Amino acid sequence: MERRQDELRHLQLRALEALARAAHAQSLWAHVAAAAEEAVAIEPFRESAYVLLMAAHTGAGNRGEALRANERCRHLVGGVTTNPAGAFYNLSEWYCRAGKC
């Protein structure tokens, strides 16, 4: 029973991230953020969900929220990593390169 629940949880996480990526491709930032937040709520240590969440906030022009999501991820994973998924080492620099500042 427990194994089946783990499989279903993993499937749910994959579906949420697929939904977030599809919404990202269409610049539907609120949908990206909602799916990513739900994934983070289910699995708080899932860095890929944080990356999607940061991308959603950045895409929506909410730089502060993107930075907060980045810090939230760094805080939760603590000593495991200081660079969530390697994608947001310097979120401010990335944000500016994307033409958002």
C-alpha positions as CSV (number, residue, x, y, z in Angstrom):
1,M,0.0,0.0,0.0
2,E,2.8,2.5,0.9
3,R,4.7,1.8,-2.3
4,R,1.5,2.5,-4.3
5,Q,1.0,5.8,-2.5
6,D,4.7,6.7,-3.3
7,E,4.2,5.9,-6.9
8,L,1.0,8.0,-7.1
9,R,2.7,10.9,-5.3
10,H,5.6,10.7,-7.8
11,L,3.1,10.6,-10.7
12,Q,1.3,13.6,-9.3
13,L,4.5,15.6,-9.0
14,R,5.5,14.7,-12.6
15,A,2.1,15.8,-13.8
16,L,2.2,19.1,-11.9
17,E,5.6,19.9,-13.4
18,A,4.5,18.9,-16.9
19,L,1.5,21.2,-16.4
20,A,3.8,24.0,-15.2
21,R,6.1,23.6,-18.2
22,A,3.2,23.6,-20.6
23,A,1.8,26.8,-19.0
24,H,5.3,28.3,-19.1
25,A,5.5,27.7,-22.9
26,Q,2.3,29.8,-23.2
27,S,3.5,32.5,-20.7
28,L,0.6,31.6,-18.3
29,W,2.5,32.7,-15.3
30,A,-0.3,32.3,-12.7
31,H,-0.8,28.7,-13.8
32,V,2.9,28.0,-13.7
33,A,3.1,29.3,-10.2
34,A,0.0,27.4,-9.0
35,A,1.3,24.1,-10.3
36,A,4.8,24.7,-9.0
37,E,3.5,25.8,-5.6
38,E,1.4,22.6,-5.4
39,A,4.4,20.5,-6.2
40,V,6.5,22.3,-3.6
41,A,3.7,21.7,-1.0
42,I,3.7,17.9,-1.8
43,E,7.5,17.6,-1.9
44,P,9.3,20.6,-0.3
45,F,12.8,19.4,-1.3
46,R,12.0,19.1,-5.1
47,E,14.4,21.7,-6.6
48,S,12.8,21.4,-10.1
49,A,9.5,22.7,-8.7
50,Y,11.3,25.7,-7.2
51,V,13.0,26.4,-10.5
52,L,9.5,26.5,-12.1
53,L,8.2,28.7,-9.4
54,M,11.1,31.1,-9.8
55,A,10.6,31.2,-13.5
56,A,6.8,31.9,-13.0
57,H,7.5,34.8,-10.8
58,T,10.2,36.2,-13.1
59,G,8.0,35.8,-16.1
60,A,5.2,37.7,-14.3
61,G,7.5,40.5,-13.5
62,N,7.6,39.6,-9.7
63,R,11.3,39.7,-9.2
64,G,11.0,39.9,-5.4
65,E,8.8,36.8,-5.3
66,A,11.3,34.9,-7.5
67,L,14.1,35.9,-5.1
68,R,12.0,34.8,-2.1
69,A,11.3,31.4,-3.8
70,N,15.1,31.1,-4.4
71,E,15.8,31.8,-0.7
72,R,13.1,29.5,0.4
73,C,14.6,26.7,-1.6
74,R,18.1,27.4,-0.3
75,H,16.8,27.5,3.3
76,L,15.0,24.2,3.0
77,V,17.8,22.2,1.4
78,G,20.3,23.8,3.7
79,G,23.7,22.0,3.5
80,V,22.6,19.8,0.6
81,T,23.1,22.6,-1.9
82,T,23.5,26.3,-2.0
83,N,22.5,26.6,-5.7
84,P,19.0,25.3,-6.5
85,A,19.3,23.1,-9.6
86,G,22.2,25.2,-10.7
87,A,19.8,27.4,-12.6
88,F,19.6,30.4,-10.3
89,Y,23.1,30.9,-8.9
90,N,22.7,34.6,-9.5
91,L,19.0,35.2,-10.0
92,S,19.5,38.9,-10.3
93,E,22.0,38.6,-13.0
94,W,19.9,36.1,-14.9
95,Y,16.9,38.3,-14.5
96,C,18.7,41.3,-16.0
97,R,20.1,39.1,-18.9
98,A,16.5,38.2,-19.6
99,G,15.8,41.9,-20.2
100,K,13.6,42.2,-17.1
101,C,15.5,45.0,-15.3
